[in-house]
Amino acid sequence: MIMAEEIELKLALAEGHQARFLRHPLLKQAAARHVDTLDNIYYDTTDLSLHRRGIALRLRRKGRDWLQTVKLAGRSAAGLSSRPEWETPYTGHFDFSGVDQPDVREWLERPKLLARIVPICETRFRRITWKFPAARGAVLVTLDRGWIIANGRRESISEVELELAGAPVHAIFGLAAQLAQRVTLTPSVLSKAERGYRLHVGAPPVPFKAETVALSAAMPPFEAFHHIALSCLEHLQQNHRGALSSDDPEYIHQMRVATRRLRAALRLFAPVLPENFAEPLRAPLSALMQQLGRARDLDVLLAEIANPVLAALPNEPRLPALASDITNRRYTARAQAIAMLAAPDYGRMLLTALEWLHAKPPADALTILLQSFAAERLKRLRNKVRRLAVAADIDDPASLHALRIGVKRLRYALEFFSPLAPERALSRVLKQLATLQDTLGQLNDLSSAGAMLMDCAGDDPRLREAVTLIGGWHGPHYASLLAGISRELVHLARLRLPKLVRSVE
């Protein structure tokens, strides 16, 4: 059995760009080219025991022969993965004797488990492989086109993979950047096997929310940033397919949250990042935030500002026309956001992000422990929130907006560093901040709704009357929110941060 450490970058290729990809001039420079048709069968128990343990078991047909592969979950983030795998010829029965991790091998060899292993999904695709020489080895570029089938359901495959064959990691990014100049390539966060499992289960896709990143108090802050930033990119890309294909506005909202979290992480870890570290991403991230924000603002304007009044006053003739204009603008903003997410520039931005996340940290940043760094940064953010709270004026929406941003940044930082804090104390602080952020968010939505509604109404007097009607209907709720803010500002002045500890029970 052959054991290997597979390091690859998996990219989704827009199906409409396959022909353009095949015409890419770079492919003519390959040292070798090879074409295969691959049939794969993935196996598991009916209750998916292997999948729960992060094990993939696959048979692949190559000509007349079958090859057995066992893969472990390894490390994977935002399309770049590194994982151990073992391959052996398949002779009519599964053979795990060559798996050199004893706990994995012994678990797989249990007779009761072997008796329950059945096919879960199949893939069939045509693979073209190009070999590019690189320092100390090569990079293999593959184009896969075909189908995934499970439980009578089918999805298309259109993927490009770049796999290291002895070359350094930066060689992958150099090739990927050149390929992405002509076609839309975006990091793919789901393997073929994972997609097959989802088809097998038949669970409908749902928007993906941010997850906690495992951190150690003794790790260097730059390493923590690396993990957090990769998690933000994962959060972004897990929602990419849904944003392009679903009408659910939550996908775009989650992509906006992921972008905000990445920008917050860049700001939080700025003291330990190389000079001008994120400069290549500053403008693309800002443009992405602006476009996603426009779509999200119109979603909120329709769903939370206009529609409640429309439902409460169904016989008011001036409201439907205004709601119709908002809806049209919402569709336009959504179409523009989707166009941005489907464009080559978006994929190039993510590839740039992945590449700079593999840059070397400043030497002095390696001497700092995350625990002390996190404590200092959290204290700084807490003090800024206190100053903003003192300066906040309920008659000044701009001051409340500034406070909302400060609270949000402190909350993100606490979420990033959550593995270093006692769960109960952290939960209490996060709940307080989330409540205040929600209140300030509602106030901001109501404050900004007026200008947006007047823009929709234009010079039409009936639509302007509808705007006045909406403002009057929300007036009592707005006043109630303002009244509550004064009380919450008092509590915010006494906000105590959880004490960071080396280990959390």
FENCOR-V893183 format. One record per pair of residues at least 6 apart in sequence whose ideal C-beta (glycine too) atoms are under 8 Angstrom apart, sorted by the first residue. I is the first residue (numbers start at 1). J is the second residue. Records with the same first field share a line. If there is no record, write none. Layout:
I->J, J
//
This chain:
1->86, 87, 88, 95, 97, 98, 99
2->86, 87, 88, 98
3->84, 85, 86, 98, 99, 100
4->84, 85, 86, 87
5->82, 83, 84
6->71, 74, 81, 82, 83, 84, 85, 163
7->80, 81, 82, 163, 164, 169, 172
8->80, 81, 161, 162, 163, 164, 172
9->79, 80, 81, 161, 162, 163, 172, 173, 176, 187, 354
10->79, 80, 81, 159, 160, 161, 187, 188, 191
11->79, 159, 160, 161, 162, 176, 185, 186, 187, 188, 347
12->158, 159, 185, 186, 187, 188, 241
13->21, 143, 158, 159, 160, 183, 184, 185
14->158, 183, 184, 342
15->156, 158
17->183, 184
18->143, 145, 158
20->182, 183
21->143, 160, 179, 182, 183
22->128, 143
24->179, 182, 183
26->175, 178, 179
27->33, 130, 141
29->132
30->130, 131, 132, 141
31->131, 132, 133, 138
32->130, 131
33->128, 129, 130, 131
34->128, 129, 131
35->126, 127, 128, 129
36->62, 126, 127, 129
37->124, 125, 126, 127
38->60, 61, 62, 123, 124, 125, 126, 127
39->60, 61, 122, 123, 124
40->58, 59, 60, 61, 122, 123, 124, 192
41->58, 59, 119, 121, 122
42->56, 57, 58, 119, 120, 121, 122, 123, 193, 196, 197
43->50, 57, 58, 59, 94, 117, 118, 119, 120
44->50, 51, 57, 117, 118, 120, 197
45->113, 116, 117, 118
46->116, 118
48->120, 197, 201
49->113, 116
50->56, 57, 117
51->197
53->107
54->72, 73
55->70, 71, 72, 73, 104, 108
56->69, 70, 71, 72, 191, 193
57->68, 69, 70, 94, 108, 117
58->68, 69, 70, 71, 193
59->66, 67, 68, 69, 90
60->66, 67, 69
61->67
65->89, 90
66->89, 90
67->87, 88, 89, 90
68->87, 88, 89, 90, 94, 95
69->85, 86, 87
70->85, 86, 96, 99, 104, 108
71->83, 84, 85, 193
72->83, 84, 85, 101, 104
73->83
74->81, 82, 83, 84
75->81, 82, 83
76->82, 83, 189
77->227, 230, 231, 233, 234
78->187, 189, 230, 233, 234, 236, 237, 350, 353, 354
79->186, 187, 188, 189, 237, 350, 354
80->172, 187, 354
81->191
84->101
86->98, 99, 100
88->95, 98
94->108, 114, 117
96->105, 108, 109
97->105, 109
99->105, 108
107->113
108->114
120->150, 196, 197, 200
121->148, 149, 150, 193, 196, 197, 199, 200
122->148, 149, 150, 196
123->146, 147, 148, 149, 157, 192, 196
124->146, 147, 149
125->144, 145, 146, 147, 157
126->144, 145, 146
127->142, 143, 144
128->142, 143
129->140, 141, 142
130->140, 141, 142
131->138, 139, 140, 141, 165
132->138, 139, 140, 141, 175
134->167, 168, 171
135->167, 168, 171
136->166, 167, 168
137->164, 165, 166, 167
138->165, 166, 167
139->162, 163, 164, 165, 167, 171, 172, 175
140->161, 162, 163, 165
141->160, 161, 162, 175, 179
142->160, 161, 162, 163
143->159, 160
144->157, 158, 159, 160, 161, 192
145->157, 158
146->156, 157
147->154, 155, 156, 157
148->154, 155, 156, 157, 192, 195, 196, 199
149->196, 199
150->196, 197, 199, 200
151->199, 200, 202
153->199, 202
154->199
155->195, 199
157->192
159->188, 192
160->179, 185
162->172, 175, 176
164->171, 172
169->358
170->355, 358
173->351, 354, 355, 358
176->185, 351
177->348, 351, 352, 355
179->185
180->344, 347, 348, 351
181->344, 348
182->344
183->344
184->342, 343, 344, 346, 347
185->344, 347, 351
186->237, 240, 346, 347, 350
187->233, 237, 347, 350, 351, 354
188->237
189->234, 237, 238
190->198
198->205
205->241, 242, 246
207->239, 242, 248, 250, 251, 253, 254
208->235, 238, 239, 254
209->235, 254, 257
210->231, 232, 235, 257, 258, 261, 415
211->231, 234, 235
212->415, 418, 419
213->224, 227, 228, 231, 416, 419
214->227, 419
215->224, 227, 228, 370, 416, 417, 419, 420
216->370, 419
217->369, 370, 371, 420, 500, 501, 502, 503
218->369, 370, 371, 502
219->369, 370
220->272, 361, 365, 366, 367, 368, 369, 370
221->269, 272, 365, 368, 370, 373, 374
222->269, 272, 273, 361, 362, 365, 366
223->361, 370
224->269, 370, 416
225->265, 269, 272, 273
226->357
228->265, 269, 416
229->262, 265, 266, 353, 357
230->357
232->258, 259, 261, 262, 265
233->258, 262, 350, 353, 354
235->254, 257, 258, 261
236->255, 258, 259, 262, 350
237->350
239->251, 252, 254, 255, 258
240->255, 341
242->248, 251
243->251, 252, 255, 337, 338, 341
244->338, 341, 342
249->295, 296, 299, 303, 334
252->292, 295, 296, 299, 334, 337
253->296, 299
255->292, 341
256->289, 292, 293, 296
259->285, 288, 289, 292
260->289, 408, 412
261->412
262->285, 353
263->285, 289
264->408, 409, 412, 413
265->412, 416
266->273, 277, 278
267->409
268->377, 381, 409, 412, 413, 416
271->373, 377
272->361, 362, 365, 368, 373
273->361, 362, 365
274->359, 360, 361, 362
277->356, 359
278->356
280->352, 356
281->349, 352, 353, 356
284->345, 349, 352
285->349
287->340
288->340, 346, 349
291->333, 336, 337, 340
292->337
294->333, 336, 337
295->330, 333, 334, 336, 337
297->448, 452
298->326, 329, 330, 333, 334, 452
299->330
300->445
301->326, 330, 445, 449, 452, 453
302->323, 326, 327, 330
304->445
305->445, 446, 449, 453, 470, 474
306->319, 322, 323, 326, 453, 470
307->323
308->473
309->319, 469, 470, 473, 474
310->316, 319, 320, 323
312->473
313->319, 469, 473
316->466, 469
318->462, 463, 465, 466, 469
319->466, 469, 470
321->460, 462, 463, 466
322->453, 456, 457, 463, 466, 467, 470
325->456, 457, 463
326->453, 456
329->456
340->346
370->417, 420
371->420, 500, 502
374->413, 417, 420, 500
375->500
377->413
378->410, 413, 414, 417, 497, 500
379->497
381->406, 409, 410, 413
382->410, 495, 497
384->406, 410
385->403, 406, 407, 410, 492, 495
386->492, 493, 495
388->399, 402, 403, 406
389->403, 489, 492, 493
390->493
391->399, 402, 403
392->399, 400, 402, 403, 485, 489
393->399, 400
394->400, 482, 485, 486
397->443, 444, 447
400->440, 443, 444, 447, 485
401->440, 444, 447
403->440
404->437, 440, 441, 444
407->433, 436, 437, 440, 492
408->437
410->433
411->430, 433, 434, 437
414->421, 426, 429, 430, 433, 497, 498
415->430
417->500
418->426
419->504
420->500, 501, 504
421->498, 499, 500, 501, 504
422->498, 499, 501, 504, 505
423->504
425->498, 499
426->498
428->498
429->495, 496, 497, 498
432->491, 492, 495
435->488
436->488, 492
439->481, 484, 485, 488
440->485
442->481
443->478, 481, 482, 485
446->474, 477, 478, 481
449->470, 474
450->467, 471
453->467, 470, 471
454->464, 467
456->463, 467
457->463, 464, 466, 467
//
